[in-house]
Amino acid sequence: MINLWQAKRLLDWPVPAARSGVRVVAIAGRLRLSPQQLRQAGISAAYALTDLEPDLDRCIANSSSLLRQLGASIAKEWLARLLRS
């Protein structure tokens, strides 16, 4: 499990990436940052496994399949965005 200090350290790298024009997409078990905090951190979009399975115990138990499902959904969404631009 990542504590709050570690989570804040993870947010050190997206800002330089975003300044370089790289879009940063984050996936988390659950999101605790506001959209404004995510933007300030340089994150273009963030997704949580709890969006698919709100029950935390089931989310943890099924994290592998939820991550695959969420990854496929994100790939489709971002590919569609790229094709439109």
N, C-alpha and C positions, 0 to 999 in steps of 0.2 A: 504494500500500500504506500502511496506517495503522500507525504505530509504537506502542509501548506507551504513551508519553506521550499521544499523540493519543487512544488508546483510553480512557485514564483520564479525559481531558477530556470525552469523549463521555458518560461516566457521570455527569457533573455535573447533567444536567437531569432524569433520571427520578425522583430522590428528591422534589423539589418536586411533580412531577406526581402521584406516588403519594400524597403527603400530601394532595393535593387530591381524591383519590378516582379519579384517572385510572389505568386499567390500562395499563401499558407493555409492549409486546411487541417484542422485538428479533429481528432477522434478521442473521446474520453468515455469512461464508464458512465459518468454523470457530469453535467456542467454546473459550475457554481459561479462562473463569471458572467457579468452582464454583457449584452452586445457592445456597449461602449467600452468596457474593459478589454474585450476581445479585439476590437478595432484598435485601441491604443497599444495593444500588444503586437499589432501587425498581422493578426489572424483574419483572413478573408471570410472564413466560414468555420463553424464548429458543430459537431454532431455528437450525440451521446447515445450509448447503448440503451440507457433508460428511456429514450424516446420510443424504442421498439418494445421494451419490456420494463414497465414501471416498477414491478415488484423486484426489489433489490436482490433478494435471495435467488429468485429464478434468473435474474439477469446475470448474477455471478455464476450460477450453475451452468447456464447456457451461453456464456460469453463467447466461446469460439464460433458457434453458429450465428450468433447475433452480429459478431464482428464481420464475418463473411457476408451476411445479408446487408449490413450497413455499408460495407465497402463496395459491394456491387451497385447499390443504390447511388452512392456518391459518384462512382465512376460514370454511371449513366447520366446523372445530372450534370456533371462537369464536362463530359464529352458533348452533350447537347449544347451547353454554353459555348464551347469552343467552335462547334460547327455553325452556330448562329453568328459568331463574330467574324 
